Amino acid sequence: MQPADARFHSLFDTTPDLVIIMDAEGLVVAANPSVKRILGYDPGELVGAPLSAIMPERYRTAHHTGFKRYLSTGSRKLDWTSIQLPGLAADGREVPLSISFGEFEEGGRRFFTGIIRDVSVEKARSDTLTFLSQVGPALASSGLEYQATLRKLAELAVPLLADWSAVDIVGDDGKLSRLAVAHADPAKVAFATEIEARYPSDPDAKFGVPQVVRSGKSEVVADIPEDLLRGVAKDAHHLELILSLGLRSYIAVPIRAHGRTYGALTLVQADSGRRFSEEDLPLMEELGRRAGLAVHDAGLYRDALETNQLLEEQATELEQQTEEAQSLAEEMEAQAEELMTTVDELRRKTEEAAAANEAKSAFLASMSHELRTPLNAIAGYVELLSLGLRGPITDDQRSDLERIRHSQRHLLGLINDVLNFAKVEAGRLEYRVAKMALDIVLKDCESMVLPQIHASRISYTHEECGEPIFVSADRDRVHQIILNLLGNAMKFTPEGGSISAACDHTDTVGRVHIRDTGIGIESDKLETIFEPFVQVDRSLSKPGQGAGLGLAISRSLARAMGGDIVAESEPGVGSTFILTLPRWDDDVRQ
């Protein structure tokens, strides 16, 4: 097919996006040179082939069915004018694509134009946010179970960040041991574990995990050369086993906190065809730092528990001594002095217990600082990128950076609120109550959660509020409440489900409705879920989703502003959370 317009022909050949034209039979009649860069095909290879040839096998039947339906009826089940779908590259990799279709006629024939853009960077950013949202709470609340948490970290990293992941920990004897290895295929995990057992790593190796642990410095190898694998192999059979894994790229970062290295986190790319680069280091090192804090804090927590146990034993012993002294005092006045000595000892122990409580408070303050540090680092890097110090950025990238900045600020606020839960319950938080529009807050929240909702393959609908609904509330607190309700809806809604947000009002209050199509909540649990540290057993909830404070904090915040939160649910159908806030009365405010 030869376009008549020379200007169109020039645009077709030079645009960085992949442009494909197909006929009414679904066959490709033209493809621009960008197909080579994005998917690895020569344009001529696709001409005459069905468009489904660049789709993974699992999508082809649906594509053919939908295309035939459209040609025969003009209707389509989904809006296919703008979709996201993985493409099948020439080397077998799946490449995330954003596809926009159009239709035109020429010479009495129907043709369809597909403009296809590689969204690998956007998907990687979304995957990163998803991963951080999953692993952050688990690492922050690991307690003594840090080993199980690190194993979970390895599992969550696959396949979101890498094809393989492993965690190695330094034991009390100073020796490295493999705590976890993860891959999407359990058989490959067993195979890799067997290789490690038969051919243990050299603790004196000049690269890899041993070197990362010794030096405390990360390693990135974008393309693993075969010579490197030969240097690792103990013999020919070992080399054959290593090569069979198809390892292509790796990154290893120290698990480190407060100047001490506790182990290493290793991520490896293999059959997916992805590659690591120096740009991946900040995120990976942040993960290593968070994991190091989990190990470090577990040690502090263990010491605190041992101290508490010792204090409790001493207090019990003192109580027994006091009872004996009181009993003997009735019989022998001479033992009164001994009783006073025991009372003094009890007072001293009480003061020690008070000092221990102060130490706990200092520990929480330290934790607050440690949690804020990575968020401040994120804000700093966003600012550097926004200023163009790392190179020019597009408007879309600037918009994405702004979303990251908003998310960082919101997460910092959540950390402050969770750590100050006692203040929320005691009513000592300050509220900046002002006039605010519910619809605007809903839109702000939508921009922050949409990437995570789409990554979970859940549909989202925002029903416009119609006329503006103004309420009297603290904007930041309302923002926090709505994000928490949307986050809960996302956690408990299965893939393919839907979430909707809407607002309405009565004469006295404005209301926000967050609905989901999850499995619902039993009627006798609709009030229990708002109690602190309560988590209703819902099968869709993933481990490490929090300590059960979110709804309790949200209701406390709403009630402090003169509103409330209630829940409605039908098991098997879904749930609706309703936030009410007092309406703004201009006459009263004047």
Salt bridges, closest charged atoms under 4 A:
ASP5 OD1 - ARG7 NE 3.73
ASP13 OD2 - HIS9 NE2 3.09
ASP17 OD2 - ARG117 NH2 2.74
ASP42 OD1 - LYS36 NZ 3.47
GLU57 OE1 - ARG60 NH1 2.99
ASP91 OD2 - ARG93 NE 2.78
GLU94 OE2 - ARG58 NH1 2.81
GLU103 OE2 - ARG110 NH2 2.77
ASP127 OD2 - LYS123 NZ 2.99
GLU155 OE1 - LYS152 NZ 3.75
ASP163 OD1 - ARG274 NH2 3.22
ASP168 OD2 - ARG178 NH2 3.00
GLU194 OE2 - ARG198 NH1 3.97
ASP223 OD1 - ARG275 NE 2.67
GLU226 OE2 - ARG230 NH2 2.58
ASP271 OD2 - LYS188 NZ 3.77
GLU286 OE1 - ARG289 NE 3.51
GLU286 OE2 - ARG290 NE 3.07
ASP344 OD1 - ARG347 NH1 2.84
GLU345 OE2 - ARG348 NH2 2.44
GLU352 OE2 - ARG348 NH1 2.39
GLU352 OE1 - LYS349 NZ 3.64
GLU370 OE2 - HIS258 NE2 3.80
GLU370 OE1 - ARG289 NH1 3.40
GLU383 OE1 - ARG405 NH2 3.26
ASP400 OD2 - ARG125 NH1 3.26
ASP400 OD1 - ARG403 NH1 3.10
GLU402 OE1 - ARG405 NH1 2.43
GLU402 OE2 - HIS406 NE2 3.38
ASP417 OD1 - ARG477 NH1 3.25
ASP439 OD1 - HIS462 NE2 2.95
ASP444 OD2 - ARG475 NH2 2.65
GLU446 OE1 - HIS462 ND1 3.17
GLU464 OE1 - LYS443 NZ 3.72
GLU467 OE2 - HIS505 NE2 3.34
ASP476 OD2 - ARG432 NH2 2.89
GLU495 OE2 - ARG457 NH1 3.73
ASP504 OD1 - ARG511 NE 2.95
ASP504 OD1 - HIS513 NE2 3.09
ASP524 OD1 - LYS525 NZ 3.84
GLU527 OE1 - ARG555 NH1 2.93
ASP564 OD1 - ARG555 NE 3.57
ASP564 OD1 - ARG559 NE 2.98
ASP586 OD1 - LYS435 NZ 3.70
